[in-house]
Amino acid sequence: MLKSVTESFAKVIHGLKVGHLTDRVIQRSKRMILDTLGVGFLGTSTEVFQKAREYSKIYSSNVSSTVWGQPDFRLPPTYAAFVNGVAVHSVDFDDTWYPATHPSGAVLPVLMALSEALPPSPKCSGLDLLLAFNVGIEVQGRLMHFSKEAKDIPKRFHPPSVVGTLGSAAAASKFLGLSMTECQEALAIAVSHAGAPMANAATQTKPLHVGNAARHGLEAAFLAMLGLQGNKQVLDMESGFGAFYANYAPQILPDVDSHTWLLDQQDVAFKLFPAHLATHWVADAAASVRKQLVRDRALLPTDHMERIVLRIPDVQYVNRPFPDSEHEARHSFQYVACAMLLDGAITVSSFHKHQVNRPRVRELLGKVELEHPQDNLPNFNTLYCEISVALKDGAIFTGRSDTFYGHWRKPLSQKDLQEKFRANACRLLSCHTVERLIEIVENLEDLEDCSVLTTLLKEPSPPEIVSKSL
């Protein structure tokens, strides 16, 4: 008879086997892995990644792992996980789940670092990787389902820095073959590493939340292997993991033999442009209004526009009327609406500072007003966006989005997911390597040795690609 919630988590982490993976979980998680690698490659060109990379140079070890796309730079596994985790979240382009978190960025960098750093025998297979990855995703989802507060867009803590740290610890524990007791200790240690405030959203520090989750979870697993002990009921207690969430009501997990995967029931969202997920409803609604306002390649009639009203949830950290940086623009309902109205599309380059500071954008931003209907709750599963554009002659054009393309209710096609990966990864890798990575991830369950995958992550980049920056 299990004595605690924490013990039940440890039993599930330790007990799940490859045979427990379902076809749907395998397919969905492969899409997550491909997307996360792509946004990680893209993120290596950002200023925040370069700063994290320079910081990590002070560490050295006889055991080392690859920094993605950086063939001449290697780090100890914990710091490779940190730097690659920062890359994944550096432009806010990574996957998003419900309840709200970015699940993959805290887990995949850990497993890539470990698969390279571990002794070559026994070999790590693609199924080993998929199992550990899904254990890390599952732990995050289960923890979030213990709180009603976690289902809302967060106000206090950034979820990847909380549940992501424990997901990282769980994935590393599974991959390293820790005992059930060690898995339990790893979770306890990870809780003391978890947490980051929302105040650093829309700054260069936010990507560190994901990098730290990856690093700290891996450190927790290593410390558990060395016998470090924590509170064996850390997930049961309000003064334990419950410190992060109101209405915390943990439950003992079902036995491994009757385990069902949350990813089987709930897919993830993949973004088509790098910004906070809530802005994707805004972009979708704005695109429909633009089609009404702009015909036959004409310019948007900005001089005739009097007011732009966005009816959206009350999410303060995405309410940025006049963003001053790319990170603020990624977290601005107002900017995303204006950029879509002006340009008809939003891409990686839409958030470059010179794009954000365009006079026409600043002029349009001054016309935006926000309204927060009572029925429009800050919840990624239920929120919507309505846009009304009023012209000076009294005409009003409206648009609404209930579900954007890329949301789990309207998932990206495999073709479009691969195109996103190509666009992101081709900035750093040769086209041949990009296609090989797509092929390997597509058939990951058949891969006998993950070193084939990690070798491609450190392929030397052609000089003309290295010189490019975001």
PEQUIDA-V22901 format. One record per helix or strand of 3 or more residues. SS is the DSSP state (helix for helix, strand for strand). FROM is the first residue (numbers start at 0). LEN is the number of residues. Records with the same first field share a line. If there is no record, write none. Layout:
SS=FROM-LEN / FROM-LEN
//
This chain:
helix=4-11 / 17-3 / 22-21 / 46-10 / 76-13 / 107-10 / 125-19 / 148-3 / 158-18 / 179-12 / 197-3 / 205-20 / 240-4 / 255-3 / 261-4 / 277-16 / 301-3 / 315-3 / 325-5 / 332-11 / 347-4 / 352-4 / 358-7 / 413-12 / 430-12 / 443-3 / 450-7 / 462-4
strand=64-3 / 69-6 / 304-7 / 367-4 / 384-7 / 395-6
//
